[in-house]
């Protein structure tokens, strides 16, 4: 019983954190791509 309860809490925690992690990852990726594009633009012209 205690094990199943801990699993439920663990999965609820994961489901709660997952969108935040995805959002943080995508925002970092966006910033990284922006920096890459800016540096490429400066190099090319």
Beta strands, then each sheet from edge to edge (+ up, - down):
end
